[in-house]
Amino acid sequence: GGPRPAGEGGGVVGLLRRLGRLEDSRQRAAELFRWLVAPVAPREFLGQHWERAPLLVQRGDPSYYAGLFSTADFDTALRSGEVHFGTHLDVTSYADGVRETHNPSGRALPAIVWDFYQNGCSLRLLSPQTFSPTVWQFLSILQEHFGSMAGANTYLTPPGTQGFAPHYDDIEAFVLQLEGKKHWRVYRPRTDAEVLPQFSSANLTQAELGEPILETVLEAGDLLYFPRGFIHQGDCLPDAHSLHITVSSYQRNSWGDLLEKLLPAALQMALEEDVEYRQGLPMDYLGYMGVANSEAVDARRTAFIEKVQSLIKKLVNYAPIDAAVDQRAKSFLHDCLPPVLTQSEKAQSVYGFPARWQDGGPHDVDILVTKDTEVRLLRHGIVRLCNEEAGVMLYYTTENSRVYHKEEPKFLEIDPEYTDSIEFLLSSYPNHVRVDSLPCETLEDKISLATLLFEKGILTTKKPLVQV
């Protein structure tokens, strides 16, 4: 929204450039989400649609997503020689109720891929962020808003065809129509068990669907959101192809998924700390418990069930809730895309540090952090402190790959004395703080911690360390 500065450029690239000037990465993420669902206000979206009901936004603005991804970008990715069938690209069709995948093996060469398309097959490019810097930047900002991995697939469908059978997914889906148009039908979950499901469905038949609750034609610039569990299918009209990108989040990010981590840890702690959990079961319990005895009226059954209930209730007192949340955060950081740096962030970080070979030798190699150097975290969401059995670990995203889980989780083992300084940097963000204000014991500790975090791309400085 609002007038654009001269030379700023419109479309997604201009939007990302404007967001890059916001100092706080949390604000960047909130603004990008606001743009994604506009003109619906985020509060209205969360109150009325999120996990509840589909949302259709028809903008009448074909250029709204300009620059995010295009068929030309698709073609460029194919020409890079990096796209492989199955790993990065699926060739699919759906006709007469039958869904098929037609992936050959090996590299997805343009001649073969475009021949499939010409013969009526749909093309699904998995993880376009691997090939498109713009999609990478878009998702890397958005993931901080969700606090959960933001992924994407792009779908290119020829006119008059359908690429996929009706199904529901295990993610919150935002369909952004980039080019052409597509006819969509969305259906309610059929049973309570399919509301917010943990896993995606198999392919469904038309006979299993009932009536759609939403039927529409998406045109370029439009948005369709539907929660996990809502069945959907999209097909192309005879007069236009379709290119859309589905942005997804909230896969396995429920209360149940948290409890899956939490309950075993709580039980372990209860067994260690409370003798009641270690006491033996009654010798004769097999005689009155179990399905065969479930109808019997027996005081011993009642006592046994009450005992189990009381142990489960007491388990809450042993639940290491914060530690379980930290373990989920650690998984999220492993899922994250690495940040895409703005020009100024690059200049003020190790990634823009001018160390180089010149005139027969290395120049500007030493990273000289002093007590007066002003530093801050590169982004708010890039680190997480976790207290683990092996020690205090600082997990970070700056060295992640654009390819999902290509790298192992990145972490530093931190001296427990440094935890206050990490927390201080988190709470000070987005403001810069002087290195000598870090709450470490000695000046030497302050400088060595700041230098270590700078070298890992976690800290940036207010001014470039070396003026080039």
FIDREN-643738 format. One record per residue (C-alpha): y, x, z. Coordinates in pm, whole numbers, plus 50000, padded with zeros to 5 digits. Layout:
BEGIN
YXZ/...
// end
This chain:
BEGIN
500005000050000/503675009349975/505575028549706/504035061149591/505955094049596/506785107349249/503955127449098/501515114449358/499245096849109/497495063549157/493855054649192/491435070049435/492555106049381/496145097149473/494875077349773/492825106949899/495825129849853/498005106550061/495325103850331/495145141850338/498695142850470/497735123050782/497285147451069/494545128051251/491155124851078/490425092751274/493555077151124/492515089050775/489135072150819/490695039650948/493185038750658/490445044650399/488405016150548/491494993850545/491905001750173/488194994950108/488284959050240/491924951150149/493554926150135/491214914250415/492364929850744/489774952450914/489914931251231/489174899551032/486364917350847/484744929151171/485154895151340/483894873251058/481744893850820/480324926150966/476564920551029/477234882950988/478154871250639/478904883750288/482494890450178/483754887549821/487104903149731/488324895949377/491394917549323/492244912048957/493064949248945/490694968748715/492305001948816/491764997849194/488855022749204/490145044548917/489045080648956/486235074149206/483355076048958/482885066748590/480305066648311/482005098648192/481265114048536/477675101748502/477425119448166/478985151248310/476405151348592/473575148548334/475055177348134/475195199548443/471415203848419/471125197148793/469875161048769/466105155748801/464135123448754/462945108949086/464995132649301/468435123349167/467875096448902/465715065348871/465145047248541/464315010848614/463804977048452/463174941548567/461954915448321/459794884148354/459564889548730/458204925048697/460144955248834/459174988948686/460235025248731/460035046548417/460745081448555/459315110248352/458995143148541/461465171648528/465105174148432/467045143248329/468405155147994/471175134347834/469155126947516/466275112347717/468395093647972/470705077347719/467685067347508/466275048647810/469655031747860/469875022147492/466455005747527/467624983147811/466815003848122/469095006648425/470035040648563/470385046648937/472035079549031/471085087549389/473665104849609/476475108549353/478335128249625/476115157649526/477695157849179/481145142549232/483735159849454/485685127049472/482725106649599/481945134949842/485495134449980/485535096249994/482295094150196/483105123950420/486255105950540/484585071850568/481645084350778/484025091551066/485105054851070/481525042051092/480255068851332/477145066151116/476155082550792/477925069050483/475795072450170/476055060149812/474135052749492/475605044349151/474035019148915/474605017948539/473154986748373/473154978247999/474494944447881/472124914747918/469644932248151/468634934448516/467394966548677/466004955449013/464004927049165/465574905749440/465214923349779/467054930150104/468094963750246/468234980950585/471894991150538/475334975050539/476224974450169/479654976450004/479374971049627/482394985349441/482534973849078/483835003748881/483444993048516/482394962548319/481094932548512/477974920148686/476614886248789/475474886249155/473484861849368/473214866249746/470814846849973/470574842550350/467814859850548/464804836350526/463654839850889/465074851951221/462874882951189/464754892250869/468204890951033/469504927051057/466064941550974/465064977151060/463484982950720/464104971750360/461924945050200/459414948249921/460394933149584/460594895249612/459834868649350/462344842349238/460104815749395/460604831149742/464394828749736/465764793549769/469404787249676/472024815049679/474854811749934/477104832049703/477094834949326/479814853849146/480714877448864/482164910248991/484764926348766/486234961348783/488244965249106/486274938449296/484274943249618/481144925749744/479894932550097/476654919450243/474894927650572/471374941550595/468784914050557/470764894350298/468674891749981/470554900449662/470104905049289/472534915049014/472214911648638/474464920048344/476024894148118/475294897847745/478824909647662/479394938647903/477714968248071/478144973848445/478815004748655/479005000149030/478675022149335/477075009349654/478465025649967/476075021850259/476095027550634/474445017350962/470865025850870/468815026451194/471965024951406/471114995751638/470774991252013/467014992251959/467295026151791/469265039352090/466675025252334/463935042352132/465475075552240/466545063952585/463455047052732/460985076152699/463615099152856/464225074253142/460475071653207/460115109453210/462905112253466/461465083953680/458045100753685/459635133253800/461915118254065/460235086954202/456775086854359/456405049254298/455895056353925/453195082154009/451165059854242/447785048654102/447005014753951/444874991054168/441164999754139/440194964454039/443084956553800/440844956453489/438974927053642/441964903453652/444384917253389/444094917553008/443974890552740/440594877252860/442144869553199/445554857753078/444874820953157/443444827353504/445444816053809/445204845754045/447644858854307/446674894554212/447824888153852/451194875453975/451624905854201/450654929753920/453144914353674/455924914553936/455214951254007/455504960253636/458744940353608/460254957653911/459344992353776/460934983853440/464054970553612/464295001853827/463965023553514/467625015753434/468655038153727/466945067953562/468255061553209/470215092053087/472475070452870/475085096952788/472425122652699/470665097652469/473975089752298/474565127052252/471135130352087/472055102451844/475415119351779/473595151951710/471415133851450/474545118351297/476185152651267/473085165151086/473355135250846/477075141150784/478625154150467/480695185450529/484465179550528/486435183850205/489465205050288/493015197250179/495065226550044/496845231450378/493595228850578/492095255450353/495085278650395/494905275350775/491115279750808/488565307150752/487885291850408/491305302850286/491305336150470/492385362650218/489775389650290/489045406149954/488155438049769/491255454949629/492245490249519/488835504849600/488335489149943/488295457450156/491695442450253/492785416950516/489375415950680/490305413651048/490735378951196/493455385851450/493765356951695/496275363251977/497255344552292/500165329152100/498105316751804/498255278551783/494935262151702/493275228051673/490005213051554/489735209351176/488705172751223/487925151751529/484415141751422/483015175851326/481665187451665/479505174251948/478725190852280/475155184652396/473685195352728/470075204052646/467185220752826/467815253252639/471515253052734/474845238852618/474865234552240/477855227852016/476685210151699/479045210751400/479235198451040/481375224350859/478325243050724/476325212050623/475215207550263/476305179650027/472555174049980/471115152950264/469355174850526/469135204650287/470215226250582/468885226650938/471285212551203/474075237651266/474875246651627/476245273751853/474855280552197/477945279452418/478445296552753/478665267253003/482055281653112/483415272952766/482645235452785/486015227552944/487775244952655/485805225352394/486635192852575/490285203952595/490365209852216/488815175352157/491265157552386/494295176752244/493445167651883/495385163151652/497955185051832/497885222751814/497495242152140/498185278652217/495085300052263/496315310852609/496295274152721/492495271752677/490945267353024/488795299153014/488755324753296/490225354653111/492485359652811/489665379052647/487395348252678/490085325652530/490555348352228/486835353752170/486075316152185/488945307751948/487845335451708/484215323351709/485235287151637/487675298551366/484935318951195/482675287951184/485425267151018/485705245051329/489265255751423/492335258351205/495585275951290/499085261251270/500155289451034/497865310350814/496695340751015/497575364050730/500695357850524/499765365250163/
// end
